């Protein structure tokens, strides 16, 4: 690949922030849901662009980077505490894509392939963070401006999502925010399709329960309970 490649620089201030109650746009027509008809648009598919890039086209990589830099940043931003780390992991994902280009084979949708790279990098980042925490102690938390600017409702949803089991949370995020199909999630996480469906249902139910405000007993019920306890005493 002799042509110059684009510089992978992400500016967090220039990127629109995605909070937990927003739904990002779908970056790839090729990754439409299983029941959706194919679009008649003449836009080159992600898979053809990646094949062209693997054969030396830097323009193809530039287009892929343009399509996926924000979705991949959003993928990491919803999973790590600091925006700076999300930017670093995003760049690392695209560098990994550069290194793997010569070995690329279109066996799955490109975005499934790209998210698989991102997921591996995320897991490596978490292992390193756990190692640092174990041997050097927890670092002081740095105030996150994006959280200060977010609405209270968005933070409430974020905290509720964090209460889900790890695998349920990942399936929910991949479906609701990355907008992957059930088949893509099953392929990415190496789970049976029915497991993805059932765990997504469970995650949505649990999230709804977390978000429902607790029911406070009425004054009448409280007085009745107090009277009954007095009688038993």
Phi, psi and omega in degrees: 000097186271340182286146179294143180261155180293149178285130182272085180237126178247130176253110185297331180287332181275342181274133177294136181281141177247114178269174190292343181257016177252153179244118182288161178287157180277116187283346189225120176293329183295341183256031178296163182296162188301330186268354184276140177287155180291144181282151180270005182297152181267006180299138182292135182290159177302319184296319179291323177296318180294322176297318179296320178295320180296341178261005172118003183273109177287333177298324179295319178293320179303318180292317178297318179297319178297321181288326192245357182297319180286315177301320180290322175300315179298322177304312181284324184297330179279355185239349177236157188283327188247138181296326179298320177295322179298321178295316180298316181291327176296313179296320179298324178297315180288328174295321177296323176297320177300314183293329184268359188303318184293341181259004185293134172228130184285066180274343179215175176301145183301318184292329174296318178299316182291318179294329176296320175298313180299321180294320177297318180293321178297316180297320177296320178297318180293322178297317179296319180296320179295322178296313180297320180294323183289322188258338183238359181085162181288129176289157177297137180288138179260129179304134183258113183298329181295326179285327178295326182276343183288155178287158179297325179296318180297319179293325178297316178295317180302315180295324179294318179298322181294342179279346181289157172301150188304312184290322178295319179296318180295317178297317180297316180294318180296325181279312188278328185252313175281345176059038174283150176286167177301319181295321179294318179296317179299318180292317183293317183264359180057054178236152173298148182301317180295329177294318178300314181297313184291321181287329175294318177299316180296320180295318179295320179295315180296319180297318178298321179293321179296325186276342179287129179294145179298143180276118180272136180295143179290164180299322181296315181295321180297317179296321180294318179298320181296319180294319181295321179294324178295322179294318181294327179292000000 
